[in-house]
Amino acid sequence: MRASRSFTPPSRPVSVSMTAATALLVACSSSGTAAGPADTPRSQSVRIGQVIQPTSGAPSFSLLSVDQDSRCPRSVVCVRMGDVDVTLGYRVGGGATVPFTLRWGAPPSDTVIAGTRVSLDSVTPWPETPGSRPPTEGYTAWLTLKAHP
């Protein structure tokens, strides 16, 4: 007969974790390159009716619609995360808005448009319960926009 053992956590898990997290942050923030803000892409949020433009002269982008959302609801444990399709629009100068679709959770999650790489990083909020879907105007798409030669 085998005796069962109980797990006793280390006496200082928080300080060890905080030390490790601090070291990781310091290592990641000191990359050794001299990249400026224009060279460092970061996620930008865009909602229905909002327009974002990464730099002057670059195309502007807008969130036109959320076409389908099959992501796993927060209240459920799923085998697969699911995906969400969004229709975005781009506009160069005074031209017409041209729609294009990206998908989070499966390809295509990025594309290059008029010299700008557009990556769909996330879509919020997630559905709360099975069969539910947030109102379209409540969605936010998180995009990374980076100059692409």
C-alpha positions as CSV (number, residue, x, y, z in Angstrom):
1,M,0.0,0.0,0.0
2,R,1.3,3.4,-1.0
3,A,1.2,6.3,1.4
4,S,-0.3,9.5,-0.1
5,R,1.8,12.6,0.0
6,S,0.5,16.0,0.4
7,F,2.0,18.9,-1.5
8,T,3.6,21.7,0.5
9,P,4.3,24.8,-1.5
10,P,7.6,26.6,-1.0
11,S,7.5,29.2,1.7
12,R,8.3,32.1,-0.5
13,P,6.6,31.5,-4.0
14,V,5.6,35.1,-4.4
15,S,9.0,36.7,-3.9
16,V,10.6,34.0,-6.2
17,S,8.0,34.7,-8.9
18,M,8.3,38.5,-8.5
19,T,12.1,38.2,-8.8
20,A,11.9,36.0,-11.9
21,A,9.3,38.3,-13.4
22,T,11.4,41.4,-12.7
23,A,14.5,39.8,-14.3
24,L,12.5,38.8,-17.3
25,L,11.1,42.4,-17.7
26,V,14.6,43.8,-17.4
27,A,16.0,41.4,-20.0
28,C,13.2,42.1,-22.4
29,S,13.3,45.8,-22.1
30,S,17.1,46.0,-22.7
31,S,17.3,44.5,-26.1
32,G,20.5,46.3,-27.0
33,T,18.9,47.9,-30.1
34,A,18.3,51.6,-30.7
35,A,14.8,51.2,-32.1
36,G,12.7,54.3,-31.9
37,P,8.9,54.5,-31.5
38,A,8.4,54.3,-35.3
39,D,10.4,51.0,-35.4
40,T,8.5,49.4,-32.5
41,P,5.0,48.3,-33.5
42,R,2.5,48.0,-30.7
43,S,-1.1,47.0,-30.7
44,Q,-3.7,49.8,-31.3
45,S,-7.4,49.5,-30.6
46,V,-10.1,50.3,-33.2
47,R,-13.8,50.2,-32.7
48,I,-16.7,50.4,-35.1
49,G,-16.8,53.9,-36.6
50,Q,-13.2,54.8,-35.4
51,V,-10.3,55.4,-37.8
52,I,-6.7,54.9,-37.0
53,Q,-3.6,55.9,-39.0
54,P,-0.1,54.7,-38.0
55,T,1.8,57.6,-39.6
56,S,1.1,60.6,-41.8
57,G,0.9,59.5,-45.4
58,A,0.1,55.8,-44.4
59,P,-3.3,54.4,-45.1
60,S,-5.9,54.8,-42.4
61,F,-7.8,51.7,-41.1
62,S,-11.2,51.2,-39.6
63,L,-13.3,48.4,-38.1
64,L,-16.3,47.9,-40.3
65,S,-17.9,44.7,-38.8
66,V,-17.5,41.5,-36.8
67,D,-18.7,38.9,-39.2
68,Q,-18.6,35.7,-37.1
69,D,-17.4,34.9,-33.6
70,S,-17.0,31.2,-32.7
71,R,-14.6,31.7,-29.9
72,C,-15.0,29.7,-26.7
73,P,-17.1,31.5,-24.2
74,R,-15.5,32.6,-20.9
75,S,-17.8,30.4,-18.9
76,V,-16.9,27.2,-20.8
77,V,-13.8,24.9,-21.1
78,C,-13.4,24.1,-24.8
79,V,-11.1,21.8,-26.8
80,R,-10.6,24.5,-29.3
81,M,-10.3,28.3,-28.8
82,G,-12.4,29.1,-31.9
83,D,-11.9,32.2,-34.1
84,V,-13.4,35.5,-35.1
85,D,-13.6,37.2,-38.5
86,V,-13.5,40.9,-38.7
87,T,-14.0,43.2,-41.8
88,L,-11.6,46.1,-41.7
89,G,-11.4,48.9,-44.2
90,Y,-8.4,50.9,-45.5
91,R,-8.3,54.2,-47.2
92,V,-5.4,55.9,-48.9
93,G,-5.5,59.6,-49.1
94,G,-9.0,60.8,-50.1
95,G,-9.9,57.5,-51.8
96,A,-12.8,55.2,-51.0
97,T,-12.7,52.8,-48.1
98,V,-11.7,49.3,-49.3
99,P,-12.8,46.4,-47.2
100,F,-10.7,43.4,-46.3
101,T,-11.2,40.5,-43.8
102,L,-8.8,39.1,-41.2
103,R,-9.3,36.2,-38.8
104,W,-8.1,35.8,-35.2
105,G,-7.5,32.2,-34.3
106,A,-6.8,30.9,-37.8
107,P,-5.2,32.3,-41.0
108,P,-5.3,34.9,-42.4
109,S,-4.5,37.0,-39.3
110,D,-2.3,39.5,-41.2
111,T,-1.8,41.1,-44.6
112,V,0.2,43.9,-46.3
113,I,-1.8,46.9,-47.6
114,A,-0.2,49.9,-49.3
115,G,3.2,49.3,-47.6
116,T,1.7,48.6,-44.1
117,R,1.6,45.2,-42.5
118,V,-1.7,44.8,-40.6
119,S,-1.8,42.1,-38.0
120,L,-5.0,41.2,-36.0
121,D,-3.7,40.6,-32.5
122,S,-7.0,40.2,-30.6
123,V,-10.7,41.0,-30.6
124,T,-12.5,41.9,-27.4
125,P,-14.7,41.2,-25.6
126,W,-15.0,37.4,-25.6
127,P,-18.4,35.8,-25.6
128,E,-19.6,35.2,-22.0
129,T,-21.9,32.2,-22.4
130,P,-22.6,29.6,-25.2
131,G,-24.7,31.2,-28.0
132,S,-24.1,34.7,-26.7
133,R,-22.4,37.4,-28.7
134,P,-21.6,41.0,-27.7
135,P,-23.3,43.7,-29.6
136,T,-21.3,44.6,-32.7
137,E,-20.7,48.2,-31.5
138,G,-19.1,46.7,-28.3
139,Y,-16.3,45.0,-30.2
140,T,-12.7,46.3,-30.2
141,A,-10.1,45.0,-32.7
142,W,-6.5,45.2,-31.6
143,L,-4.2,45.8,-34.6
144,T,-0.4,46.0,-35.0
145,L,0.4,48.4,-37.9
146,K,4.0,48.3,-39.2
147,A,5.7,49.7,-42.3
148,H,6.5,47.0,-44.7
149,P,9.0,47.5,-47.6
